């Protein structure tokens, strides 16, 4: 037992050969599962009569409204559901559209293709962006030689959130790519980083902390570029779809808040937040909001302190990725793709300076949790995903105290 505990403490169990072996095994298993879905599909639906790529069905349905000149209909749940049933059959489950109007342009472009080619293009393109951004993050980190070792690619592809994202047809690859890309060039190309951060407005719940860290660290060029990007997206959507699109969007947020979040229409076991953790344990909505408020304010204060400290850039970037997930009440297991850049930053930092006690356990736990979070929460009521991310964020704060170093002047 003492030898086992010592291995956990020192991280000896996380060898390169074991990482390659286990990630390869995960990849084979995930590939087999995806082939099973394809082999048992009936037309556009899987063996359970769900659209292939489940959540991508709402993007495609919204895109058809954008193409036929009725974009406001995407924000009407009843009309949106009718469009989904017309495409995938009368028994298809409802998949809601909850994105800001400017994402309709992307949805419309995809809906100009037949459904399956559109799904495959979306997944392939955003997966490529995710891998390219991760490679850039590693090249610009404290151990750039890591990017030349194929082990990182195996770990990035076999990351369980990749499988969750693929089977749901979701946008976690894009979210992770924008975060990783922005962090990779933040000091060298601050305007590009700001643009990438601004594009995250397509999923605004993950952008709450970004203006705080940019202002706290004096990165005003990135701050201005991010703000200009968001304003540009708003203007473009208004010109494309008319000013009334914003009225429709704002009206739809009531449905998203009450039915999807507060009533658990999505499923509290799927949502990995403090809010969902309270609801999963039987707490009332008011207590859930209070708990989320405390967590969000605490994360905001901690992240500002972290980015004003002498912690390493890798530590700050990992903290931002984890904090972005924890600060919102609506974070699903496929959104845990954002853990990938956090794990990569901490791993390359550890390679440059050596592992901290139990750091390998934290990294392995964060890597594994997306595949288990939903199932464990549903079976036991334990909000494993939220607890793991909270533990990861606490470790980052501990890490910042142990490895702080002078920070060069920023652009």
N, C-alpha and C positions, 0 to 999 in steps of 0.2 A: 504493500500500500504506500509506504513512504517513497518508493521508487516511482510509483505512478504519480503521486502528488508532486514530486520533484520534477517530473517530466512536464506536468502542467505549468508549474511555476517557471521553469526555464524555457519552455517552448520546444523542447527537444523532439517532441512527437511530430512537429510540423516540418518535416524534411522535404526537400525538393522532389525526391522520388515519390514520396507518399502523395504530395500535392498532385503530381502528374498522374499517378495511378487513380486516385479518387476522382479527379476532374474528368479523366477519360471515361471512367465507369458511369459518372453522371451523364456525360454527353451521349453515351450509347443508350442509356435508359431513356433519356429525353427524346432522342431520335426515334426510338422504338415506339414511344407513346404517340408522337406526332404522326408516324406512319400508320399506327392503328386508327387514329382519328380520320386520316385520309382514306384508308381502306374501308372503313365502316360508314363513310359518309353517304348520304342519300341526297344527291343534287347539291344544293347550297347548305344543307343542314347536316349536323352530325348525328350519331346514333341515338342521342337523346332529344332529337328534333330541335336543337339549338342551332342558330346560324354558325357556320364555321368561322372561327375568329370572333365569336360571341359579340363582344363590345364594339367591334369594328362595324357591326350592322347599324349602330346608331349614327356613326360618322357617314356611312354610305347613304342612309336614308336622308340625313340632313343635307348632304351634298346634292341629292336629286331635287330637293326644294330650291336650293341655290341655282341649279341649272334651269329649272322651269319658271323662274321669275317670281317665286313665292317664298323668299328666304325666311320671312317671319314665321311661317308654318313650322319651321324646325324647332321653335321655342314653344309650340303648343303641344303638350304631351299627348293629347288625344289624336291630333292629326299626325303627329310623328309616329305613334303606334300603328295607326292605320296604314301608313306608308311601309312600315316594317312588315306588317302582315301581308301586304300586297306583294312584297318582294320575297318573303321567306315562308309564307304559309300562315293560315289563320290560327294555328296553334303555337306560333312562336312566342317566347316570353317577351316582355317589354324591356327595351334597353333605351334609357333616356339620354337626351342631348343636353349637356350642362356647360358647354364651352362658350366663351365670348364670341361676338359676331365675326371678328376677323379670322377665326379658325374656319369659318364657313367657306372661305376661298380655297383652303386646302381640301376641305371635304368635297367641294364642287369639282375641283380638278380630278380627284380620285373617282368620283361618281361618273365621270365621263367615260370610264372604262367599265367593262363587265365586272361583276362583283369579285370573283376569284382572282383575276389578274390585278384588280385594284388592291385587294388584301395582300397578295404576294409582293406587289411593288412597295406598298407601305411598310411592310415588315422588313423587306430586304434593304430598302433605302435607309430606314431609321436604324436598323442594326448596324449597317456600315458606318453611319455617322457616329454611333456609340463607340464602336471599336476604334475609329480614327481619332476621336476625342480622347479616349483612354490612352492610346499610344502617344498622343501629344502631351498628355498629362505626365506620363512616365518619363518621356524624353526631357521634359523641363523640370523634373524633380531632382531630389538630392542624390539619386542613384540612377542616372540615365542609362547605364548599361542594362538595366532591367528590361528596357524596351526591346533589346536585341535577343532576349531569351524567350522562346516560345511558350514558356510556362505561364506567363501572364495572359497570353491569348487563350490558352486552355481554361484558366481560371475565370477569365472574363466571359467566355462562351458558355461554360458549364455552370456559371452562377445561377442558382435556382430561380431567381427573379426573371432571368431571361426566358426560361420555360413558361413561367406564369404569364409573362408578357406576350409571348408568342401564341399561346393557346387562347388568350383573351383578345388578341388583335389590338392591344392597347398602345399607348404612346410613351411608355416608360423609357424606351430607348432614346426618344427625342429629348425628354426631360434630362436624362443622365448625360446625353451628349452636350446639351447646352450648358449645364453646370460644369462638366469636366472641361469643355472647350474654353469657357470663360476663365476658369481657374488656371488653366494652362498658360494663358497669354495675359493674365491680369497685369503683370508688371511690365512686360515687354511691349504689349499692344493694348493699352488701356481702353482705347476707343472701341476696338474690336470686341474686347471683353464686355464692355458696356452694352454693345449691340446684342451680344449673345444673351446677356442677362435680361435685357429688355424683351427679347423674344419669348422669354418664359412667361410673359403675360398671357399666353394662350392657356396656361394653367396657373392662374394667379395665386391660388392658395399656397404655392411653394415659393412665392417671391416676397413674402412679408419681411424676411430678414435682410434681403439684399440691399435696400437703401440704407439700412442701419449700419451694415458692415462697411459699405463704401464710404459713408459719411464719417464713421468712427475712425477709419484708417486714412482719411484725407484723400481718397481716390476720386477727386471731383470730376476729372475728365470721364472716367467710367460712369460716374453717377449721371452726368449730363447726357452721355451717349445712351444710357439705358432709358432715361426719361424721354429723350427725343425719339427713341425707337418705339416706345409705348404710344406716344402721341401720334407718330406716323402710322402705326397700326390702327389706331382709332379713326384717324382721318381717312385712311384707305377703305376701311369697312364702311364708313359713312358714305363715301363717294360711290362705292360699289353697290350697297344695299339700301341706301337712303337713311335719313335720321331716325325714322320710326323703328328701325331694327333694334335700337337701344331700348326703346320702350318695351318691345317684345322680350328682349333679353332680361331686363330688370324684373318684368312680371314673372318670368319663368323661375327666377331665383327663389320665389316663395315655395314653389313646388319642390325645388331641390332641397331647400332647408327643412321643410316640414315632413315631406313624404320620404325623401331619400335619406336624410340625415337623422332627424329627430324620431321618426317612426321606424327607422331601420329598414326601409325598403330595399336597400342594397344588401343588408345583412350585417349585424354588428360584428359577427365573427370575421367578416372580410375587411372591416375598417380597423386600421392599426393606429389608433389615437387615444389620448386620455379620455376624450369624450366617449368614444365607443367602449372603452374599458369600463367606465362607470355604468353605462347602459347594459353592457354584457353581464355585469355583476348584479343587475336588477335595480340600479339607482335611478332616480327620477331625472328628467331632462334638465331641470334647473340645477341640480347638483353636478350633472355632466358638464354643463356650460361653465359652472364655477371652477370645476377641476381643470378644464381645458384653459380657462383664463389664467389660472395660477401657473400652469405649465408654460403657456405661451409667454407670459410676462417674465417668468424665471429664465426661460431659454433666451429671450431677447436681451435681458440684462447680462446673462452669462456670455452670450456671443459677442456683445459689444466689448465687454471686458477682455475676452479672448483676443479679439482683433486689435485691441489697443495695447496688448501685452507684447512681451518679447518672445512669444512662442514661435515655433517654426511655421513657415508658410504651409507646410503639409498639415500640421496640426490645425491651423486656422481653416483650411479648406475642408478637412474632414469634419470639423465642428459645424461649419456652415451646412454641409450636406445633411448631416444628422439632425441639426437644429431645424432645417427646413421641413423635414418630415414630422418632427415632434410638435412644431408650432401651429399646425393646422388640425382642425377637428376631422377633416376629410382626407385621409391618406389610406389608400388600399394596398393590398399586398403586391400588386404589380408596380405600384409607385416606389416600392422598395428597391427598384433598379437604381435609385439614387444612392443606395448603400455602396454600389460598385466603386465610384470614385473615392468615397470615404475610406473603404478598405484598401484601395490601391495606394492612396496617399500615406496612410499609416504604415503599410507594408514596406514601401520604398524608404520611408523615413527610418523604419526599424532596421532595414538592410544597411543604411548608412551609419547608424549609431549603435546598433545592437538592440535586442528585444528587452522591453521592460518586463517585470514580473507579471505573469499571466496575460501578457499582451497577445500571445498566440491563441489563447483560449477565446479572448474577445474577438479577434479577427475571424477565427473559425466559426464562432457562434453567429456573428453578423452575416457571414457568407451563407450559412445553412438556414437561417431562420425563415426566409421567404417561402420555402417549400413546406414548412411545418406550421406557420403561424395560424393560417385559416383553419386547418384541421384540428389543431389542439384547442383553439378558442371555441370552435363549434362543439367539440366533444366534452371539454372539461370546464369551459367558462374562464379559463386562464388566458389573459390577453398577452400571449407570449411575444408577439411582434412588438407591441409598445414597450414591454418590459426590456426586451433585448436592445431596442434602440435607445431607451433611456439609460441603460447600463453602458452602452457604447458612448453616449454623449458624456456621461460622468467620467468614463475612462479618458476621453479626450481632454477634459479639464484637468484630470490628474496628470496626464501626459504633458500638458502645457507647463505645469509647475515643475516637472522633473527634467524637462529638456529645453527650457526657455533659453533663448540666445538673442544677441543684439539684432535688431531688424534694420536693414538698410533703408535709406530715404526712398519714398515711393514717388512715382510720377504724378 
